[in-house]
Amino acid sequence: MTETTFPGRWLGGTALVAAPMLLLTGVLLRSGHDFFFPEQLRAFAAHPALMTASYTCFLAGNMLLWPAVAVLTARIGRTRPHWALWGGAMALFGLFARTFHAGADHLAFQLAADQGPEAATGAVADAYGAWHLMSAFSVAIMAGWIVLAIGAFRSEAFGSGLLGTARAAALASMALLPLGVLKGTTPLSVVAACGLAVALVPMGVRVLRDGPAPRPRVLIARLALFVFLLAAMGFIGTLG
């Protein structure tokens, strides 16, 4: 069925494909360094370009997941509205919490760049565990994916039979992805990111192919407008 409601076929389908791949890229780029934050800060001091790319890809994938979750939730909601409501709400609030953590990551890396990794480590250690609003959504970060997976399985959003069961289980594996500030990569991180790709990328391809392809001229114009707007917003953002 063609996606006609927000976020629509193009944003939703692109997000379903791109978000898991960006998340997986971010996870793999930092996989050669220890999981805990002191080593993450030392890794940034030694390899700033690599770690910046890793955390940027992870943040971009996390942000792009909201349209992907919206499309998945809409499909679950056709037959299992309660599972869609609770799973979608928890997953989206969990994405907000991860974005908050990414802001703290960025600040910590800037401290490491300006004052050295040891000073940054001390600052992060002193503030670690401090309560903030997003602390309340730590459970949602993990549980949302499990609820969505159950809803997808019961609604056959991934299809019926063994393939649908496997992809629902793959989606649920996102609950294994570590959460919090300056978290590196563990084997479970790779399992979670790969599971997300297995669950969402095929759906994204189907969404993108479900309908007529735009004329080349229209596609080029839309891509040019997107690149221009992205560049303009990025420039304006640097002005403070």
Stockholm file with secondary structure:
# STOCKHOLM 1.0

chainA/1-240         MTETTFPGRWLGGTALVAAPMLLLTGVLLRSGHDFFFPEQLRAFAAHPALMTASYTCFLAGNMLLWPAVAVLTARIGRTRPHWALWGGAMALFGLFARTFHAGADHLAFQLAADQGPEAATGAVADAYGAWHLMSAFSVAIMAGWIVLAIGAFRSEAFGSGLLGTARAAALASMALLPLGVLKGTTPLSVVAACGLAVALVPMGVRVLRDGPAPRPRVLIARLALFVFLLAAMGFIGTLG
#=GR chainA/1-240 SS CCCCSTTHHHHHHHHHHHHHHHHHHHHHHTTTSCSSHHHHHHHHHHCHHHHHHHHHHHHHHHHHHHHHHHHHHHHHHTTCHHHHHHHHHHHHHHHHHHHHHHHHHHHHHHHHHHHCHHHHHHHHHHHTTCCCGGGGGHHHHHHHHHHHHHHHHHHTTTCSHHHHHHHHHHHHGGGGSCCSTTCCCCHHHHHHHHHHHHHHHHHHHHHHHSSCCCCHHHHHHHHHHHHHHHHHHHHHHHTC
#=GC SS_cons         CCCCSTTHHHHHHHHHHHHHHHHHHHHHHTTTSCSSHHHHHHHHHHCHHHHHHHHHHHHHHHHHHHHHHHHHHHHHHTTCHHHHHHHHHHHHHHHHHHHHHHHHHHHHHHHHHHHCHHHHHHHHHHHTTCCCGGGGGHHHHHHHHHHHHHHHHHHTTTCSHHHHHHHHHHHHGGGGSCCSTTCCCCHHHHHHHHHHHHHHHHHHHHHHHSSCCCCHHHHHHHHHHHHHHHHHHHHHHHTC
//
